[in-house]
Amino acid sequence: MEDRITRLEEQVAHLTRVAEDLSDVIARQEAEIARLTRRQAMLMEREANREMQEGGTVPLADQRPPHW
């Protein structure tokens, strides 16, 4: 019985470690997604400004596709 309890405690310790590792991975991914989202928004704004300066029309990103 004591051997079984020891194995169960080892499994719980292992699963706890895995859960903590996965939590760290998720936290890093969340930060990366936030960084990439900010960068993408900045690039879209920069491209819209460039299109406005060159042609003076509505930026392509804001135009409706021709099939709408």
RAQUI-V542647 format. One record per backbone hydrogen bond with DSSP energy under -1.0 kcal/mol. NH is the residue of the N-H (numbers start at 1). CO is the residue of the C=O. Records with the same first field share a line. If there is no record, write none. Layout:
# RAQUI-V542647
NH=CO ; CO
This chain:
# RAQUI-V542647
5=1
6=2
7=3
8=4
9=5
10=6
11=7
12=8
13=9
14=10
15=11
16=12
17=13
18=14
19=15
20=16
21=17
22=18
23=19
24=20
25=21
26=22
27=23
28=24
29=25
30=26
31=27
32=28
33=29
34=30
35=31
36=32
37=33
38=34
39=35
40=36
41=37
42=38
43=39
44=40
45=41
46=42
47=43
48=44
49=45
50=46
51=47
52=48
53=49
54=50
55=51
62=59
68=65
